[in-house]
Amino acid sequence: MIRLGYGPDEIYTRFAQKSFGLWESLFEESNSPNLLPRTGILWLARESDPYCEATLTTLRALNATCERLDHDELTRRYPQLELGPIAWGILEPDSGVLLARRAVRAVAAQARAEGVAYLEAAIVPPQETGHKLKSIKTTSGQELFAERFVFACGPWLPKLFPELLSGLIHVTRQEVFFFGVPPGNENFGVGTLPAWIDFNDLVYALPNIEGRGFKIAIDAHGPEFDPDTGERVASTSGLTAVREYLARRVPLLADAPVTETRVCQYENTSNGDFLIDRHPALENVWLAGGGSGHGFKHGPAVGEYVAEVMAGRGVPEPRFGFAAKEKVQERKVF
């Protein structure tokens, strides 16, 4: 599950707006169930909060539906939250949560229905000879030929191009926890509690969707992680940190039972911007990465952007290019 809301950055807000409509169109056209429940997104802000203030300014400038809620209104609407230092909030009622695993399956099924040859396989790092890439090979020995290639491989991208991307994309270990809600208690369900972000503590949470429980994660970057060999069992320290936060912000769930855990991975560039650019040595190869969960939820808009710039019809965004990438990790895009 990935929240599909906006932030203060205009580029990504526009991507989110476009992607939201395209996701819904896909689910409708493919006769898929609604995989984007409109839970709403709530930003929890401190008294002086430049990030949330900038978010509100961007939302209003782009005519996104939003509402500024003061402390008293937050208390009235969301008594299940202990606000503490929270002074106000931003509610985006039209935003929601994308059910990621099933959404990926819906995309693959629709692509096949439209004649796309879809192959599940792992590939070996491409052999960079000359100015073009002629083919790629799978780990089973199959060779695939094409005129142009796009590599959008998430946390595996640096492993395919280690010399080029070393230090440019950081893959980190991230823990996610689901907690059981009290039987018969509807205060944590969709329609009562939106997905929310406590940006100052780098925590996000989702309501109880499809009976899976209340989902919460600390959004700070974890340690470096190998997606092939990294340990996928959540840590005791991670659970302790989440419970400590729950005791402060959602005390009713402080001792709730854990129903699920996940160890996922982020893959971010130095500042969190996408990397979408032509390979500097291979003129028919494009790389798209560094976006982590944002890269997925913005996938429809990212796909359109990649297709346009590859065809020479779109204007490349300088922030997405190699020239803008650094090796010092200083996250600015969340």
C-alpha positions as CSV (number, residue, x, y, z in Angstrom):
1,M,0.0,0.0,0.0
2,I,1.4,3.4,-1.0
3,R,-0.2,6.7,-0.2
4,L,-0.9,8.9,-3.2
5,G,-0.9,12.5,-1.9
6,Y,1.0,15.6,-2.8
7,G,3.8,17.6,-1.2
8,P,5.3,21.1,-1.6
9,D,7.2,20.4,-4.8
10,E,5.2,21.5,-7.9
11,I,6.8,19.0,-10.3
12,Y,5.8,16.0,-8.2
13,T,2.4,17.5,-7.3
14,R,1.6,17.7,-11.0
15,F,2.9,14.1,-11.5
16,A,0.7,13.0,-8.7
17,Q,-2.4,14.7,-10.1
18,K,-1.8,13.2,-13.6
19,S,-1.0,9.7,-12.2
20,F,-4.1,9.7,-10.0
21,G,-6.4,10.0,-13.0
22,L,-4.4,7.6,-15.1
23,W,-4.5,4.9,-12.3
24,E,-8.2,5.3,-12.0
25,S,-8.7,5.1,-15.8
26,L,-6.6,1.9,-15.9
27,F,-8.7,0.2,-13.2
28,E,-11.9,1.2,-14.9
29,E,-10.8,0.2,-18.4
30,S,-9.4,-3.1,-17.3
31,N,-12.5,-4.0,-15.1
32,S,-10.2,-4.2,-12.1
33,P,-11.6,-3.5,-8.6
34,N,-10.9,-0.1,-7.2
35,L,-7.3,-0.4,-6.1
36,L,-7.1,3.3,-5.1
37,P,-9.4,3.8,-2.2
38,R,-9.8,7.5,-1.4
39,T,-8.9,7.5,2.2
40,G,-7.8,11.2,2.2
41,I,-4.4,12.3,3.3
42,L,-3.8,14.4,6.4
43,W,-0.6,16.3,7.0
44,L,0.1,17.0,10.7
45,A,2.0,20.3,11.2
46,R,3.8,22.1,14.0
47,E,3.1,25.8,14.9
48,S,6.0,26.9,12.7
49,D,6.3,24.4,9.9
50,P,7.9,25.6,6.6
51,Y,7.5,22.2,4.9
52,C,3.7,22.0,5.5
53,E,3.2,25.7,4.8
54,A,4.9,25.2,1.5
55,T,2.8,22.2,0.8
56,L,-0.4,24.1,1.5
57,T,0.8,26.9,-0.8
58,T,1.5,24.5,-3.7
59,L,-1.8,22.7,-3.3
60,R,-3.8,25.9,-3.4
61,A,-1.7,27.2,-6.4
62,L,-2.6,24.0,-8.4
63,N,-6.2,24.0,-7.3
64,A,-5.9,20.7,-5.5
65,T,-8.8,20.1,-3.1
66,C,-7.5,20.7,0.4
67,E,-8.5,22.2,3.8
68,R,-6.5,23.8,6.5
69,L,-7.6,22.4,10.0
70,D,-6.7,24.2,13.2
71,H,-5.9,22.3,16.4
72,D,-9.5,22.3,17.7
73,E,-10.8,21.0,14.5
74,L,-8.2,18.2,14.4
75,T,-9.2,17.2,17.9
76,R,-12.9,17.1,17.0
77,R,-12.5,15.1,13.9
78,Y,-9.7,12.7,15.0
79,P,-10.0,12.0,18.7
80,Q,-8.0,8.8,18.2
81,L,-4.9,10.9,17.7
82,E,-3.1,12.5,20.7
83,L,-1.9,15.7,19.0
84,G,0.8,16.8,21.4
85,P,2.9,19.4,19.5
86,I,0.6,19.2,16.5
87,A,-0.9,22.7,16.0
88,W,-2.7,22.4,12.7
89,G,-3.1,20.2,9.6
90,I,-3.8,19.9,5.9
91,L,-6.5,17.5,4.7
92,E,-6.6,16.4,1.1
93,P,-9.9,14.6,1.0
94,D,-9.6,13.4,-2.7
95,S,-6.2,11.7,-2.2
96,G,-5.9,8.0,-1.3
97,V,-3.8,4.9,-1.0
98,L,-2.7,2.7,-3.9
99,L,-2.8,-1.0,-3.3
100,A,0.6,-1.6,-4.9
101,R,0.9,-5.4,-5.4
102,R,-2.5,-5.7,-7.0
103,A,-2.0,-2.5,-9.0
104,V,1.2,-4.0,-10.5
105,R,-0.7,-7.1,-11.5
106,A,-3.4,-5.0,-13.1
107,V,-0.8,-3.1,-15.2
108,A,0.8,-6.4,-16.3
109,A,-2.6,-7.9,-17.2
110,Q,-3.6,-4.8,-19.2
111,A,-0.3,-4.7,-21.0
112,R,-0.7,-8.3,-22.1
113,A,-4.2,-7.7,-23.2
114,E,-2.9,-4.9,-25.5
115,G,-0.3,-7.1,-27.0
116,V,2.8,-6.4,-24.9
117,A,5.2,-9.4,-24.6
118,Y,5.6,-9.7,-20.9
119,L,8.5,-11.8,-19.6
120,E,9.4,-12.5,-15.9
121,A,13.1,-12.9,-15.8
122,A,16.3,-11.6,-14.2
123,I,19.0,-10.2,-16.4
124,V,22.8,-10.0,-16.1
125,P,24.5,-6.6,-16.1
126,P,24.5,-5.3,-19.7
127,Q,27.8,-5.5,-21.6
128,E,28.6,-1.9,-22.5
129,T,30.5,-2.1,-25.9
130,G,30.4,0.7,-28.5
131,H,27.8,3.5,-28.4
132,K,24.8,1.2,-28.4
133,L,23.4,-1.7,-26.6
134,K,22.4,-4.5,-29.0
135,S,20.9,-6.9,-26.5
136,I,20.4,-8.0,-22.9
137,K,20.7,-11.5,-21.5
138,T,18.7,-13.2,-18.8
139,T,20.3,-15.2,-16.1
140,S,18.8,-18.3,-17.8
141,G,20.7,-17.5,-21.0
142,Q,18.0,-16.0,-23.2
143,E,19.1,-13.1,-25.3
144,L,16.7,-10.2,-26.0
145,F,17.2,-7.7,-28.8
146,A,15.7,-4.2,-29.2
147,E,16.3,-0.8,-30.8
148,R,16.0,1.0,-27.4
149,F,16.1,0.0,-23.8
150,V,14.7,1.5,-20.7
151,F,16.0,0.2,-17.3
152,A,13.6,0.9,-14.5
153,C,14.7,-1.6,-12.0
154,G,14.2,0.0,-8.6
155,P,16.8,-1.0,-6.0
156,W,18.4,-3.4,-8.5
157,L,19.4,-0.6,-10.9
158,P,22.8,0.2,-9.2
159,K,23.6,-3.5,-9.4
160,L,23.1,-3.5,-13.2
161,F,25.2,-0.4,-13.7
162,P,27.6,-0.4,-10.7
163,E,30.3,1.8,-12.1
164,L,27.9,4.5,-13.4
165,L,25.6,4.6,-10.4
166,S,27.9,3.9,-7.5
167,G,27.1,6.5,-4.8
168,L,24.4,8.1,-7.0
169,I,21.5,5.8,-5.8
170,H,21.2,4.8,-2.2
171,V,19.3,1.6,-1.4
172,T,18.2,1.5,2.3
173,R,16.3,-1.0,4.5
174,Q,12.9,0.2,5.6
175,E,10.6,-1.5,8.1
176,V,6.8,-1.4,8.0
177,F,4.4,-2.7,10.7
178,F,0.7,-3.5,10.8
179,F,-1.2,-3.5,14.1
180,G,-4.5,-5.1,14.9
181,V,-7.3,-2.6,15.9
182,P,-9.7,-3.2,18.8
183,P,-12.6,-5.5,17.7
184,G,-15.6,-3.5,16.7
185,N,-13.7,-0.2,16.9
186,E,-14.3,1.8,13.7
187,N,-12.1,4.7,14.6
188,F,-9.2,3.4,12.5
189,G,-11.1,2.5,9.4
190,V,-11.4,4.1,6.0
191,G,-13.8,6.9,6.1
192,T,-13.1,7.7,9.7
193,L,-9.3,8.1,9.8
194,P,-7.4,9.2,6.7
195,A,-3.9,8.2,5.8
196,W,-1.6,10.7,7.6
197,I,1.9,12.0,7.7
198,D,3.7,13.4,10.7
199,F,6.5,14.9,8.7
200,N,8.4,16.3,11.6
201,D,8.9,12.9,13.1
202,L,9.2,11.3,9.6
203,V,6.3,8.9,10.3
204,Y,3.4,8.0,8.0
205,A,0.4,5.8,8.8
206,L,-2.6,4.3,6.9
207,P,-6.0,3.3,8.2
208,N,-7.3,-0.3,8.5
209,I,-7.7,-1.1,4.8
210,E,-9.3,-4.5,3.9
211,G,-8.9,-5.7,7.5
212,R,-5.1,-5.8,7.3
213,G,-4.7,-3.5,10.3
214,F,-3.3,-0.1,11.0
215,K,-0.1,0.4,9.0
216,I,2.7,2.6,10.3
217,A,6.3,3.2,9.3
218,I,9.2,5.5,10.2
219,D,10.2,7.2,7.0
220,A,13.8,8.1,7.9
221,H,16.4,6.3,5.8
222,G,17.5,3.0,7.2
223,P,20.9,1.3,6.7
224,E,22.3,0.3,3.3
225,F,20.5,-2.8,1.9
226,D,21.0,-5.4,-0.7
227,P,17.7,-6.4,-2.3
228,D,18.9,-9.9,-3.1
229,T,20.6,-10.9,0.1
230,G,19.3,-8.5,2.8
231,E,17.4,-9.8,5.9
232,R,13.7,-9.5,5.4
233,V,12.7,-10.0,9.1
234,A,11.7,-6.8,11.0
235,S,13.9,-5.9,13.9
236,T,13.1,-5.7,17.6
237,S,14.6,-2.2,17.7
238,G,12.3,-1.1,14.8
239,L,9.2,-2.4,16.6
240,T,10.3,-0.6,19.8
241,A,10.7,2.7,18.0
242,V,7.3,2.4,16.4
243,R,5.6,1.5,19.7
244,E,7.2,4.4,21.4
245,Y,5.8,6.7,18.7
246,L,2.3,5.1,19.0
247,A,2.4,5.7,22.8
248,R,2.7,9.4,22.1
249,R,0.5,9.8,19.0
250,V,-2.0,6.9,19.0
251,P,-2.0,5.6,22.6
252,L,-5.0,3.3,22.0
253,L,-2.7,1.2,19.8
254,A,0.5,1.4,21.8
255,D,0.1,-2.3,22.9
256,A,-1.9,-3.5,20.0
257,P,-0.8,-6.9,18.5
258,V,1.4,-6.9,15.4
259,T,-0.5,-8.5,12.5
260,E,2.1,-8.1,9.7
261,T,5.6,-6.8,9.2
262,R,7.5,-6.0,6.0
263,V,11.1,-5.1,5.2
264,C,11.1,-3.1,2.1
265,Q,13.7,-0.9,0.4
266,Y,14.0,2.7,-0.6
267,E,16.2,3.6,-3.6
268,N,16.8,7.3,-3.6
269,T,19.2,9.7,-5.3
270,S,21.2,12.1,-3.2
271,N,18.3,14.4,-2.7
272,G,15.3,12.2,-3.6
273,D,14.8,13.5,-7.1
274,F,14.2,11.0,-9.9
275,L,17.0,9.9,-12.1
276,I,15.6,9.8,-15.6
277,D,18.2,10.3,-18.3
278,R,20.0,8.7,-21.2
279,H,23.0,6.5,-20.4
280,P,26.0,8.8,-20.9
281,A,27.8,6.1,-23.0
282,L,25.0,4.2,-24.7
283,E,22.8,6.4,-26.9
284,N,19.9,3.9,-27.1
285,V,19.7,3.2,-23.3
286,W,17.7,5.2,-20.8
287,L,17.7,4.8,-17.0
288,A,14.7,5.6,-14.8
289,G,15.2,5.2,-11.0
290,G,15.9,6.8,-7.7
291,G,12.2,7.4,-7.0
292,S,11.4,4.7,-4.5
293,G,7.7,4.5,-3.7
294,H,7.2,7.8,-5.4
295,G,8.5,6.3,-8.6
296,F,5.8,3.7,-8.4
297,K,2.8,5.8,-7.5
298,H,3.8,8.4,-10.1
299,G,4.4,5.6,-12.6
300,P,1.8,6.6,-15.2
301,A,3.1,10.1,-15.4
302,V,6.8,8.9,-15.3
303,G,6.0,6.5,-18.1
304,E,4.6,9.3,-20.3
305,Y,7.5,11.5,-19.5
306,V,10.1,8.8,-20.4
307,A,8.3,8.0,-23.7
308,E,8.2,11.7,-24.7
309,V,11.8,12.4,-23.9
310,M,13.0,9.2,-25.6
311,A,11.0,10.2,-28.7
312,G,12.5,13.7,-28.7
313,R,9.1,15.3,-28.2
314,G,9.4,16.2,-24.5
315,V,11.5,18.7,-22.7
316,P,13.9,17.0,-20.3
317,E,13.6,18.2,-16.7
318,P,17.2,19.2,-15.6
319,R,16.6,18.0,-12.1
320,F,16.2,14.4,-13.4
321,G,19.5,14.4,-15.3
322,F,22.9,12.9,-14.3
323,A,24.4,16.4,-14.2
324,A,22.1,17.2,-11.2
325,K,23.1,14.2,-9.2
326,E,25.5,14.2,-6.3
327,K,27.0,11.6,-4.0
328,V,26.3,13.2,-0.7
329,Q,23.0,12.0,0.7
330,E,20.9,15.0,1.6
331,R,17.2,14.2,1.1
332,K,15.0,17.1,0.0
333,V,12.1,15.3,-1.8
334,F,9.8,13.1,0.3
